[in-house]
Amino acid sequence: MQTTSIDPPPVRQPRPAADEPALTGKRLIVAMQDPDTGIVQYVPDYRAAGECFTEGGRQYIRIVPELAWYAWTADPDPDKTPACPRAKAWPAEFCWID
């Protein structure tokens, strides 16, 4: 194999998750507010555990920590639940594709 460039890979900019087709399984950055300090933190290492859905006029995405996502997808049990059990609905405007 011959390398023609030793430049770093291009930088990817996060993009809104709500606009993403085929969202399930994609890596997310999620905005979360610390309940004690009120400070918003951007937390990587989440996965979309479903497609964007609307409830009460607001869009949501089911999110799950990345390790829980991999544990669920790697489970060979054919009777496992069709939805990742540790997923929680999160407002879509606080989720970006990593």
C-alpha positions as a Markdown table, in Angstrom:
| # | Residue | x | y | z |
|---|---|---|---|---|
| 1 | Met | 0.0 | 0.0 | 0.0 |
| 2 | Gln | 1.3 | 3.4 | -0.9 |
| 3 | Thr | 0.4 | 6.5 | 1.0 |
| 4 | Thr | 0.2 | 9.7 | -0.9 |
| 5 | Ser | -0.5 | 12.1 | 2.0 |
| 6 | Ile | 0.3 | 12.2 | 5.7 |
| 7 | Asp | -2.2 | 14.9 | 6.4 |
| 8 | Pro | -4.7 | 14.3 | 9.2 |
| 9 | Pro | -8.2 | 13.2 | 8.3 |
| 10 | Pro | -10.7 | 16.0 | 7.6 |
| 11 | Val | -12.5 | 17.5 | 10.6 |
| 12 | Arg | -16.1 | 16.5 | 10.8 |
| 13 | Gln | -18.5 | 19.1 | 12.1 |
| 14 | Pro | -21.4 | 17.9 | 14.3 |
| 15 | Arg | -24.7 | 18.2 | 12.6 |
| 16 | Pro | -28.3 | 18.2 | 14.0 |
| 17 | Ala | -29.5 | 14.7 | 14.6 |
| 18 | Ala | -33.1 | 15.5 | 13.9 |
| 19 | Asp | -32.2 | 16.1 | 10.2 |
| 20 | Glu | -30.4 | 12.8 | 9.9 |
| 21 | Pro | -32.0 | 9.9 | 7.9 |
| 22 | Ala | -31.5 | 6.4 | 9.3 |
| 23 | Leu | -30.5 | 7.7 | 12.7 |
| 24 | Thr | -30.5 | 4.4 | 14.6 |
| 25 | Gly | -27.0 | 3.3 | 15.8 |
| 26 | Lys | -25.3 | 6.6 | 14.9 |
| 27 | Arg | -22.9 | 8.2 | 17.4 |
| 28 | Leu | -24.3 | 11.3 | 19.2 |
| 29 | Ile | -23.1 | 14.3 | 21.1 |
| 30 | Val | -25.8 | 15.1 | 23.7 |
| 31 | Ala | -26.3 | 18.4 | 25.5 |
| 32 | Met | -27.0 | 17.7 | 29.2 |
| 33 | Gln | -27.6 | 20.2 | 32.0 |
| 34 | Asp | -26.1 | 19.5 | 35.4 |
| 35 | Pro | -29.0 | 19.5 | 37.8 |
| 36 | Asp | -26.9 | 21.0 | 40.6 |
| 37 | Thr | -25.0 | 23.8 | 38.8 |
| 38 | Gly | -27.2 | 24.4 | 35.8 |
| 39 | Ile | -24.1 | 24.2 | 33.5 |
| 40 | Val | -24.7 | 22.6 | 30.1 |
| 41 | Gln | -22.2 | 20.0 | 29.1 |
| 42 | Tyr | -21.8 | 18.4 | 25.7 |
| 43 | Val | -21.4 | 14.7 | 26.3 |
| 44 | Pro | -20.1 | 12.3 | 23.6 |
| 45 | Asp | -20.3 | 8.5 | 23.6 |
| 46 | Tyr | -24.1 | 8.1 | 23.1 |
| 47 | Arg | -25.9 | 6.2 | 20.4 |
| 48 | Ala | -29.3 | 6.8 | 18.8 |
| 49 | Ala | -31.4 | 3.8 | 19.8 |
| 50 | Gly | -34.2 | 4.7 | 17.4 |
| 51 | Glu | -35.4 | 7.2 | 14.9 |
| 52 | Cys | -36.6 | 10.7 | 15.7 |
| 53 | Phe | -40.3 | 10.8 | 16.8 |
| 54 | Thr | -42.7 | 13.5 | 17.8 |
| 55 | Glu | -44.7 | 13.6 | 21.1 |
| 56 | Gly | -46.7 | 16.6 | 22.3 |
| 57 | Gly | -45.4 | 18.7 | 19.4 |
| 58 | Arg | -41.7 | 18.2 | 20.3 |
| 59 | Gln | -39.2 | 15.9 | 18.5 |
| 60 | Tyr | -37.3 | 13.3 | 20.6 |
| 61 | Ile | -34.6 | 10.7 | 20.0 |
| 62 | Arg | -34.1 | 7.6 | 22.1 |
| 63 | Ile | -30.5 | 7.8 | 23.3 |
| 64 | Val | -28.4 | 5.2 | 25.2 |
| 65 | Pro | -24.8 | 5.2 | 26.5 |
| 66 | Glu | -22.5 | 3.7 | 23.9 |
| 67 | Leu | -21.4 | 0.8 | 26.0 |
| 68 | Ala | -25.0 | -0.2 | 26.7 |
| 69 | Trp | -25.7 | 0.1 | 23.0 |
| 70 | Tyr | -22.9 | -2.4 | 22.1 |
| 71 | Ala | -23.9 | -4.8 | 24.9 |
| 72 | Trp | -27.5 | -4.8 | 23.6 |
| 73 | Thr | -26.5 | -5.2 | 19.9 |
| 74 | Ala | -24.0 | -8.0 | 20.8 |
| 75 | Asp | -26.6 | -10.0 | 22.7 |
| 76 | Pro | -27.1 | -13.2 | 20.7 |
| 77 | Asp | -30.4 | -14.0 | 22.4 |
| 78 | Pro | -33.1 | -14.2 | 19.6 |
| 79 | Asp | -35.7 | -13.3 | 22.2 |
| 80 | Lys | -34.1 | -10.0 | 23.3 |
| 81 | Thr | -36.3 | -6.9 | 23.4 |
| 82 | Pro | -36.6 | -5.2 | 20.0 |
| 83 | Ala | -35.8 | -1.8 | 21.6 |
| 84 | Cys | -32.7 | -1.1 | 23.6 |
| 85 | Pro | -33.9 | -1.4 | 27.3 |
| 86 | Arg | -31.7 | 1.4 | 28.7 |
| 87 | Ala | -32.7 | 4.0 | 26.1 |
| 88 | Lys | -34.3 | 7.2 | 27.2 |
| 89 | Ala | -36.1 | 9.9 | 25.2 |
| 90 | Trp | -34.1 | 13.1 | 24.8 |
| 91 | Pro | -35.2 | 16.3 | 23.1 |
| 92 | Ala | -33.9 | 16.2 | 19.5 |
| 93 | Glu | -32.7 | 19.8 | 19.6 |
| 94 | Phe | -30.1 | 18.7 | 22.2 |
| 95 | Cys | -28.6 | 15.9 | 20.0 |
| 96 | Trp | -26.0 | 16.1 | 17.2 |
| 97 | Ile | -24.4 | 13.5 | 15.0 |
| 98 | Asp | -20.7 | 13.0 | 16.0 |
